Amino acid sequence: MQTLTGQLLQNGLVVADGVRGNFEVEVQRDGTERWSGYFILPPGITVNNGQHYDLALNDGRAKQIEISRVNAYPTQTTVSFGSPN
């Protein structure tokens, strides 16, 4: 797993800044990358299962992701994601 820090964007607009979490990259036979992992949303931000976003990392990498699970707790919201099919 790799550590991630960055922004969550939708239609070019920043939805959440300062997301942090972990992810892994799987390289497919055709050379494309599939990302999967999780991040913690800043307070006051909500996302829904099935929504697509761009995840832009502070190191310059970016990937379109699909939200697969949202776990909302009183102290934080953890979001699982993967590359869309």
Contacts in CASP RR format, 6 or more apart in sequence:
PFRMAT RR
TARGET T0000
AUTHOR 0000-0000-0000
METHOD contacts of the structure
MODEL  1
MQTLTGQLLQNGLVVADGVRGNFEVEVQRDGTERWSGYFILPPGITVNNG
QHYDLALNDGRAKQIEISRVNAYPTQTTVSFGSPN
1 22 0 8 1.000
1 23 0 8 1.000
1 24 0 8 1.000
1 37 0 8 1.000
2 22 0 8 1.000
2 23 0 8 1.000
2 24 0 8 1.000
2 25 0 8 1.000
3 20 0 8 1.000
3 21 0 8 1.000
3 22 0 8 1.000
4 19 0 8 1.000
4 20 0 8 1.000
4 21 0 8 1.000
4 22 0 8 1.000
4 23 0 8 1.000
4 39 0 8 1.000
4 55 0 8 1.000
4 57 0 8 1.000
5 18 0 8 1.000
5 19 0 8 1.000
5 20 0 8 1.000
5 21 0 8 1.000
5 57 0 8 1.000
5 58 0 8 1.000
6 17 0 8 1.000
6 18 0 8 1.000
6 19 0 8 1.000
6 20 0 8 1.000
6 55 0 8 1.000
6 56 0 8 1.000
6 57 0 8 1.000
6 58 0 8 1.000
7 14 0 8 1.000
7 15 0 8 1.000
7 16 0 8 1.000
7 17 0 8 1.000
7 18 0 8 1.000
7 19 0 8 1.000
7 55 0 8 1.000
7 56 0 8 1.000
8 14 0 8 1.000
8 15 0 8 1.000
8 16 0 8 1.000
8 19 0 8 1.000
8 39 0 8 1.000
8 41 0 8 1.000
8 45 0 8 1.000
8 47 0 8 1.000
8 53 0 8 1.000
8 54 0 8 1.000
8 55 0 8 1.000
8 56 0 8 1.000
9 15 0 8 1.000
9 53 0 8 1.000
9 54 0 8 1.000
9 55 0 8 1.000
9 56 0 8 1.000
10 51 0 8 1.000
10 52 0 8 1.000
10 53 0 8 1.000
10 54 0 8 1.000
12 54 0 8 1.000
15 45 0 8 1.000
15 47 0 8 1.000
15 53 0 8 1.000
16 41 0 8 1.000
16 42 0 8 1.000
16 45 0 8 1.000
17 42 0 8 1.000
18 42 0 8 1.000
19 39 0 8 1.000
19 40 0 8 1.000
19 41 0 8 1.000
19 42 0 8 1.000
19 55 0 8 1.000
20 39 0 8 1.000
20 40 0 8 1.000
21 37 0 8 1.000
21 38 0 8 1.000
21 39 0 8 1.000
21 40 0 8 1.000
22 37 0 8 1.000
22 38 0 8 1.000
22 39 0 8 1.000
23 35 0 8 1.000
23 36 0 8 1.000
23 37 0 8 1.000
23 38 0 8 1.000
23 39 0 8 1.000
23 81 0 8 1.000
24 35 0 8 1.000
24 36 0 8 1.000
24 37 0 8 1.000
25 33 0 8 1.000
25 34 0 8 1.000
25 35 0 8 1.000
26 33 0 8 1.000
26 34 0 8 1.000
26 35 0 8 1.000
26 36 0 8 1.000
27 33 0 8 1.000
27 34 0 8 1.000
28 34 0 8 1.000
33 63 0 8 1.000
33 83 0 8 1.000
34 82 0 8 1.000
34 83 0 8 1.000
35 55 0 8 1.000
35 63 0 8 1.000
35 65 0 8 1.000
35 81 0 8 1.000
35 82 0 8 1.000
35 83 0 8 1.000
36 80 0 8 1.000
36 81 0 8 1.000
36 82 0 8 1.000
36 83 0 8 1.000
37 80 0 8 1.000
37 81 0 8 1.000
37 82 0 8 1.000
38 78 0 8 1.000
38 79 0 8 1.000
38 80 0 8 1.000
38 81 0 8 1.000
39 55 0 8 1.000
39 78 0 8 1.000
39 79 0 8 1.000
39 81 0 8 1.000
40 76 0 8 1.000
40 77 0 8 1.000
40 78 0 8 1.000
40 79 0 8 1.000
41 47 0 8 1.000
41 76 0 8 1.000
41 77 0 8 1.000
41 78 0 8 1.000
41 79 0 8 1.000
43 76 0 8 1.000
45 77 0 8 1.000
46 70 0 8 1.000
46 72 0 8 1.000
46 77 0 8 1.000
47 53 0 8 1.000
47 67 0 8 1.000
47 70 0 8 1.000
47 79 0 8 1.000
48 67 0 8 1.000
48 70 0 8 1.000
49 67 0 8 1.000
49 68 0 8 1.000
49 69 0 8 1.000
49 70 0 8 1.000
50 66 0 8 1.000
50 67 0 8 1.000
50 68 0 8 1.000
51 66 0 8 1.000
51 67 0 8 1.000
52 64 0 8 1.000
52 65 0 8 1.000
52 66 0 8 1.000
52 67 0 8 1.000
52 84 0 8 1.000
53 64 0 8 1.000
53 65 0 8 1.000
53 67 0 8 1.000
54 62 0 8 1.000
54 63 0 8 1.000
54 64 0 8 1.000
54 65 0 8 1.000
55 62 0 8 1.000
55 63 0 8 1.000
55 64 0 8 1.000
55 65 0 8 1.000
55 81 0 8 1.000
56 62 0 8 1.000
63 83 0 8 1.000
64 83 0 8 1.000
64 84 0 8 1.000
65 81 0 8 1.000
65 82 0 8 1.000
65 83 0 8 1.000
65 84 0 8 1.000
66 81 0 8 1.000
66 82 0 8 1.000
66 83 0 8 1.000
66 84 0 8 1.000
67 79 0 8 1.000
67 80 0 8 1.000
67 81 0 8 1.000
68 80 0 8 1.000
68 81 0 8 1.000
68 82 0 8 1.000
69 79 0 8 1.000
69 80 0 8 1.000
70 77 0 8 1.000
70 78 0 8 1.000
70 79 0 8 1.000
70 80 0 8 1.000
71 77 0 8 1.000
71 78 0 8 1.000
71 79 0 8 1.000
71 80 0 8 1.000
END
